[in-house]
């Protein structure tokens, strides 16, 4: 079962992030994300920095391949290491849909975001990202997984 809890407008504050980047086949996404989140979290522990938000992944899709950066918001510039880089999420207006269920079933939430943008006369401004509020390791019941789909926009 999958549901979309709602859609809302937000004004985002820009934030620094620490991420791992990759270009991967769509089929490898879940495993790649798991490895990326662990690598970034381990690095943050080594440099004694606490994330200031939930894990996220920002995407751009190209014919079966996904360019992705995945990591955590951080409170300030953080020294990376090979394969782990400082990045940022933009500020400004965004539409956010909340999806409950398996990550692979978020299509309805994405359709709602596209419809909302079209209905209100806006266009996407840059790549979207997903914010993961549930860790499948601690809650394996996919029905309860909560993910936000975030899409910045402009007039």
MIDOSE-1310 file (N, C-alpha, C; in nm, 2 decimals, decimal comma, always signed):
residues 155
xxxx	+0,08/-0,12/+0,00/+0,00/+0,00/+0,00/+0,09/+0,12/+0,00; +0,04/+0,22/-0,07/+0,12/+0,35/-0,08/+0,02/+0,46/-0,08; +0,05/+0,57/-0,01/-0,04/+0,69/+0,00/+0,04/+0,82/-0,01; -0,03/+0,92/-0,05/+0,03/+1,05/-0,05/-0,05/+1,13/+0,06
xxxx	+0,02/+1,17/+0,16/-0,05/+1,24/+0,27/-0,09/+1,38/+0,24; -0,02/+1,45/+0,15/-0,06/+1,58/+0,12/+0,05/+1,65/+0,04; +0,02/+1,77/+0,00/+0,11/+1,85/-0,07/+0,11/+1,99/-0,02; +0,22/+2,06/+0,00/+0,23/+2,19/+0,06/+0,34/+2,27/-0,01
xxxx	+0,32/+2,40/+0,00/+0,42/+2,50/-0,04/+0,51/+2,53/+0,08; +0,64/+2,54/+0,06/+0,73/+2,58/+0,16/+0,83/+2,68/+0,10; +0,89/+2,76/+0,19/+1,00/+2,85/+0,15/+1,12/+2,79/+0,22; +1,21/+2,74/+0,15/+1,33/+2,67/+0,20/+1,44/+2,76/+0,23
xxxx	+1,52/+2,73/+0,34/+1,64/+2,80/+0,37/+1,75/+2,72/+0,31; +1,85/+2,79/+0,24/+1,96/+2,72/+0,19/+2,04/+2,65/+0,30; +2,09/+2,53/+0,27/+2,17/+2,46/+0,37/+2,29/+2,39/+0,31; +2,40/+2,38/+0,38/+2,51/+2,31/+0,34/+2,48/+2,16/+0,36
xxxx	+2,55/+2,08/+0,28/+2,53/+1,93/+0,29/+2,66/+1,87/+0,27; +2,67/+1,74/+0,32/+2,79/+1,66/+0,29/+2,73/+1,54/+0,21; +2,79/+1,51/+0,10/+2,73/+1,41/+0,01/+2,83/+1,32/-0,06; +2,78/+1,21/-0,11/+2,85/+1,12/-0,20/+2,77/+1,13/-0,33
xxxx	+2,85/+1,14/-0,44/+2,79/+1,16/-0,58/+2,81/+1,03/-0,66; +2,72/+1,01/-0,75/+2,74/+0,89/-0,84/+2,64/+0,90/-0,96; +2,68/+0,83/-1,06/+2,59/+0,80/-1,17/+2,57/+0,65/-1,18; +2,44/+0,61/-1,16/+2,42/+0,47/-1,14/+2,30/+0,42/-1,22
xxxx	+2,29/+0,30/-1,26/+2,17/+0,24/-1,32/+2,05/+0,25/-1,22; +1,93/+0,27/-1,27/+1,82/+0,28/-1,19/+1,80/+0,16/-1,10; +1,83/+0,04/-1,15/+1,81/-0,08/-1,08/+1,91/-0,09/-0,95; +2,01/-0,01/-0,95/+2,11/-0,02/-0,84/+2,09/+0,09/-0,73
xxxx	+1,98/+0,17/-0,75/+1,96/+0,29/-0,67/+1,95/+0,25/-0,52; +1,87/+0,16/-0,48/+1,85/+0,14/-0,33/+1,98/+0,10/-0,26; +2,05/+0,00/-0,32/+2,18/-0,04/-0,26/+2,28/+0,07/-0,26; +2,29/+0,15/-0,37/+2,38/+0,26/-0,38/+2,35/+0,36/-0,27
xxxx	+2,22/+0,40/-0,25/+2,19/+0,49/-0,15/+2,23/+0,45/-0,01; +2,20/+0,32/+0,02/+2,24/+0,27/+0,15/+2,39/+0,28/+0,18; +2,47/+0,25/+0,08/+2,61/+0,26/+0,09/+2,66/+0,41/+0,11; +2,59/+0,50/+0,03/+2,63/+0,64/+0,04/+2,59/+0,70/+0,17
xxxx	+2,47/+0,67/+0,22/+2,44/+0,72/+0,36/+2,53/+0,67/+0,46; +2,57/+0,54/+0,46/+2,66/+0,49/+0,56/+2,80/+0,56/+0,55; +2,85/+0,58/+0,43/+2,98/+0,64/+0,41/+2,98/+0,78/+0,46; +2,88/+0,86/+0,43/+2,87/+1,00/+0,48/+2,86/+1,00/+0,63
xxxx	+2,77/+0,92/+0,68/+2,74/+0,92/+0,83/+2,87/+0,88/+0,90; +2,94/+0,78/+0,85/+3,07/+0,74/+0,91/+3,17/+0,85/+0,91; +3,18/+0,92/+0,80/+3,27/+1,04/+0,79/+3,24/+1,15/+0,89; +3,11/+1,18/+0,90/+3,06/+1,28/+0,99/+3,10/+1,24/+1,14
xxxx	+3,09/+1,11/+1,17/+3,13/+1,07/+1,30/+3,28/+1,09/+1,32; +3,36/+1,06/+1,22/+3,51/+1,07/+1,23/+3,55/+1,22/+1,25; +3,48/+1,31/+1,19/+3,51/+1,45/+1,20/+3,43/+1,52/+1,31; +3,35/+1,44/+1,39/+3,28/+1,49/+1,50/+3,18/+1,60/+1,47
xxxx	+3,10/+1,58/+1,36/+3,00/+1,67/+1,32/+2,86/+1,60/+1,32; +2,76/+1,66/+1,38/+2,63/+1,60/+1,38/+2,55/+1,66/+1,27; +2,48/+1,57/+1,19/+2,39/+1,63/+1,08/+2,28/+1,71/+1,15; +2,23/+1,81/+1,07/+2,12/+1,90/+1,12/+1,99/+1,87/+1,05
xxxx	+1,98/+1,75/+0,99/+1,86/+1,71/+0,92/+1,86/+1,57/+0,88; +1,75/+1,53/+0,82/+1,73/+1,39/+0,77/+1,82/+1,36/+0,65; +1,85/+1,23/+0,62/+1,92/+1,20/+0,50/+1,83/+1,23/+0,38; +1,90/+1,27/+0,27/+1,83/+1,31/+0,15/+1,91/+1,26/+0,03
xxxx	+1,84/+1,25/-0,08/+1,90/+1,22/-0,21/+1,84/+1,31/-0,32; +1,93/+1,38/-0,40/+1,89/+1,46/-0,50/+1,92/+1,39/-0,64; +1,83/+1,40/-0,73/+1,83/+1,32/-0,85/+1,82/+1,40/-0,98; +1,88/+1,34/-1,08/+1,86/+1,38/-1,22/+1,86/+1,25/-1,30
xxxx	+1,75/+1,23/-1,38/+1,74/+1,10/-1,45/+1,77/+1,12/-1,60; +1,85/+1,02/-1,65/+1,89/+1,02/-1,79/+1,88/+0,88/-1,85; +1,77/+0,85/-1,92/+1,75/+0,72/-1,99/+1,81/+0,60/-1,92; +1,76/+0,57/-1,81/+1,80/+0,45/-1,74/+1,92/+0,47/-1,64
xxxx	+1,98/+0,59/-1,64/+2,08/+0,62/-1,54/+2,04/+0,74/-1,46; +2,08/+0,73/-1,33/+2,05/+0,84/-1,24/+2,18/+0,91/-1,19; +2,18/+1,04/-1,21/+2,29/+1,12/-1,14/+2,23/+1,15/-1,00; +2,30/+1,12/-0,90/+2,25/+1,13/-0,76/+2,36/+1,19/-0,67
xxxx	+2,32/+1,27/-0,58/+2,40/+1,30/-0,46/+2,32/+1,27/-0,34; +2,38/+1,20/-0,24/+2,30/+1,16/-0,12/+2,39/+1,19/+0,00; +2,32/+1,24/+0,10/+2,39/+1,27/+0,22/+2,31/+1,33/+0,33; +2,37/+1,43/+0,40/+2,30/+1,49/+0,51/+2,32/+1,64/+0,52
xxxx	+2,22/+1,72/+0,56/+2,25/+1,86/+0,59/+2,35/+1,87/+0,71; +2,44/+1,97/+0,70/+2,54/+1,99/+0,81/+2,53/+2,14/+0,85; +2,58/+2,16/+0,97/+2,57/+2,30/+1,03/+2,66/+2,40/+0,97; +2,77/+2,35/+0,90/+2,87/+2,45/+0,85/+2,95/+2,37/+0,75
xxxx	+3,05/+2,44/+0,68/+3,14/+2,37/+0,59/+3,21/+2,26/+0,67; +3,21/+2,14/+0,60/+3,27/+2,02/+0,66/+3,38/+1,97/+0,56; +3,49/+1,94/+0,61/+3,60/+1,89/+0,53/+3,55/+1,75/+0,49; +3,56/+1,72/+0,36/+3,53/+1,59/+0,30/+3,65/+1,50/+0,29
xxxx	+3,64/+1,40/+0,21/+3,75/+1,31/+0,18/+3,72/+1,26/+0,04; +3,81/+1,19/-0,02/+3,79/+1,14/-0,15/+3,65/+1,07/-0,16; +3,57/+1,12/-0,25/+3,43/+1,06/-0,27/+3,32/+1,11/-0,18; +3,36/+1,20/-0,09/+3,26/+1,27/+0,00/+3,29/+1,42/-0,01
xxxx	+3,19/+1,49/-0,05/+3,21/+1,63/-0,09/+3,11/+1,72/-0,02; +3,15/+1,85/+0,00/+3,06/+1,95/+0,05/+2,97/+1,99/-0,07; +2,84/+2,01/-0,04/+2,74/+2,06/-0,14/+2,64/+2,15/-0,07; +2,53/+2,17/-0,13/+2,43/+2,26/-0,07/+2,29/+2,23/-0,14
xxxx	+2,19/+2,25/-0,06/+2,05/+2,25/-0,11/+2,01/+2,39/-0,12; +1,93/+2,43/-0,22/+1,90/+2,57/-0,24/+1,78/+2,61/-0,15; +1,78/+2,74/-0,13/+1,66/+2,80/-0,07/+1,56/+2,85/-0,17; +1,45/+2,90/-0,12/+1,35/+2,95/-0,20/+1,22/+2,87/-0,20
xxxx	+1,13/+2,90/-0,29/+1,00/+2,83/-0,29/+1,01/+2,69/-0,34; +0,94/+2,60/-0,28/+0,93/+2,46/-0,32/+0,80/+2,40/-0,29; +0,76/+2,30/-0,36/+0,64/+2,22/-0,33/+0,69/+2,09/-0,28; +0,62/+2,04/-0,17/+0,66/+1,92/-0,10/+0,54/+1,83/-0,09
xxxx	+0,56/+1,70/-0,14/+0,46/+1,60/-0,12/+0,51/+1,49/-0,03; +0,43/+1,45/+0,06/+0,46/+1,35/+0,16/+0,41/+1,21/+0,11; +0,50/+1,12/+0,10/+0,47/+0,98/+0,05/+0,48/+0,88/+0,16; +0,39/+0,79/+0,18/+0,40/+0,68/+0,27/+0,40/+0,55/+0,20
xxxx	+0,50/+0,47/+0,22/+0,51/+0,34/+0,15/+0,64/+0,32/+0,09; +0,65/+0,22/+0,01/+0,78/+0,18/-0,05/+0,83/+0,29/-0,14; +0,97/+0,31/-0,14/+1,03/+0,42/-0,22/+0,99/+0,40/-0,37; +0,99/+0,27/-0,41/+0,96/+0,24/-0,55/+0,82/+0,28/-0,59
xxxx	+0,73/+0,31/-0,50/+0,59/+0,34/-0,53/+0,56/+0,49/-0,52; +0,66/+0,57/-0,53/+0,63/+0,72/-0,51/+0,58/+0,79/-0,63; +0,55/+0,72/-0,74/+0,51/+0,78/-0,86/+0,39/+0,87/-0,84; +0,29/+0,83/-0,76/+0,17/+0,91/-0,74/+0,21/+1,05/-0,68
xxxx	+0,30/+1,05/-0,59/+0,35/+1,17/-0,52/+0,42/+1,26/-0,63; +0,50/+1,20/-0,72/+0,56/+1,28/-0,82/+0,46/+1,34/-0,92; +0,35/+1,26/-0,95/+0,25/+1,32/-1,04/+0,17/+1,43/-0,97; +0,15/+1,42/-0,84/+0,09/+1,53/-0,77/+0,17/+1,66/-0,77
xxxx	+0,30/+1,64/-0,76/+0,39/+1,76/-0,76/+0,38/+1,82/-0,90; +0,39/+1,74/-1,01/+0,39/+1,80/-1,14/+0,25/+1,87/-1,17; +0,14/+1,81/-1,12/+0,01/+1,86/-1,14/+0,00/+2,00/-1,07; +0,05/+2,00/-0,94/+0,04/+2,12/-0,86/+0,12/+2,23/-0,93
xxxx	+0,24/+2,21/-0,98/+0,32/+2,31/-1,05/+0,24/+2,36/-1,17; +0,19/+2,27/-1,26/+0,11/+2,31/-1,38/-0,01/+2,39/-1,34; -0,09/+2,35/-1,24/-0,21/+2,41/-1,20/-0,18/+2,56/-1,15; -0,07/+2,58/-1,09/-0,04/+2,71/-1,03/+0,05/+2,79/-1,12
xxxx	+0,08/+2,74/-1,24/+0,16/+2,82/-1,33/+0,31/+2,83/-1,30; +0,36/+2,73/-1,23/+0,50/+2,73/-1,20/+0,58/+2,62/-1,28; +0,71/+2,63/-1,28/+0,79/+2,53/-1,34/+0,90/+2,49/-1,24; +0,95/+2,37/-1,26/+1,05/+2,31/-1,17/+1,18/+2,40/-1,19
xxxx	+1,24/+2,43/-1,08/+1,37/+2,50/-1,08/+1,48/+2,42/-1,02; +1,54/+2,34/-1,11/+1,65/+2,25/-1,07/+1,60/+2,11/-1,03; +1,69/+2,03/-0,98/+1,66/+1,90/-0,95/+1,58/+1,89/-0,82; +1,50/+1,78/-0,82/+1,42/+1,75/-0,70/+1,50/+1,66/-0,61
xxxx	+1,46/+1,65/-0,48/+1,52/+1,56/-0,39/+1,42/+1,49/-0,30; +1,46/+1,38/-0,24/+1,38/+1,31/-0,15/+1,44/+1,32/-0,01; +1,36/+1,34/+0,09/+1,41/+1,34/+0,23/+1,35/+1,22/+0,30; +1,43/+1,14/+0,36/+1,39/+1,01/+0,41/+1,37/+1,02/+0,57
xxxx	+1,25/+1,00/+0,61/+1,22/+1,01/+0,75/+1,21/+0,88/+0,82; +1,22/+0,77/+0,75/+1,22/+0,64/+0,81/+1,34/+0,56/+0,76; +1,41/+0,49/+0,86/+1,52/+0,41/+0,83/+1,47/+0,26/+0,82; +1,47/+0,20/+0,70/+1,42/+0,07/+0,68/+1,49/-0,04/+0,77
xxxx	+1,61/-0,01/+0,81/+1,68/-0,10/+0,90/+1,61/-0,11/+1,04; +1,55/+0,00/+1,08/+1,49/+0,00/+1,21/+1,34/-0,02/+1,20; +1,28/+0,00/+1,08/+1,14/-0,02/+1,06/+1,12/-0,09/+0,92; +1,13/-0,22/+0,92/+1,13/-0,29/+0,79/+0,99/-0,29/+0,72
xxxx	+0,88/-0,25/+0,79/+0,75/-0,25/+0,74/+0,73/-0,13/+0,64; +0,74/-0,15/+0,51/+0,74/-0,05/+0,41/+0,62/+0,04/+0,41; +0,51/-0,01/+0,46/+0,38/+0,06/+0,47/+0,40/+0,19/+0,55; +0,49/+0,19/+0,65/+0,52/+0,30/+0,74/+0,63/+0,40/+0,69
xxxx	+0,70/+0,36/+0,59/+0,81/+0,45/+0,54/+0,76/+0,58/+0,50; +0,81/+0,69/+0,55/+0,77/+0,83/+0,52/+0,88/+0,90/+0,44; +0,85/+0,95/+0,32/+0,95/+1,02/+0,24/+0,88/+1,15/+0,19; +0,96/+1,26/+0,19/+0,91/+1,38/+0,13/+0,98/+1,40/+0,00
xxxx	+0,90/+1,44/-0,10/+0,95/+1,47/-0,23/+0,95/+1,62/-0,24; +1,07/+1,68/-0,26/+1,09/+1,83/-0,26/+1,12/+1,88/-0,40; +1,05/+1,97/-0,45/+1,08/+2,03/-0,59/+1,08/+2,18/-0,58; +1,19/+2,24/-0,59/+1,20/+2,39/-0,60/+1,13/+2,43/-0,73
xxx	+1,07/+2,55/-0,73/+1,00/+2,60/-0,85/+1,02/+2,75/-0,86; +0,98/+2,80/-0,98/+0,98/+2,94/-1,01/+0,86/+2,97/-1,10; +0,83/+3,10/-1,11/+0,71/+3,14/-1,20/+0,75/+3,12/-1,35
